[in-house]
Amino acid sequence: VFDSPYLQASVGKRLRKRLDAKAIVQLLRTFNAPV
């Protein structure tokens, strides 16, 4: 079990980056979607 805060922080940053990228892509898609 990884209890070290450093590992948790690094993993959290990676997940956060992925989530941010997905959110940005979704926003761009909604803006580019024909209204």
Secondary structure, DSSP 8 states (H G I E B T S, - for coil): ----HHHHHHHHHHHHHHHHHHHHHHHHHHHHS--
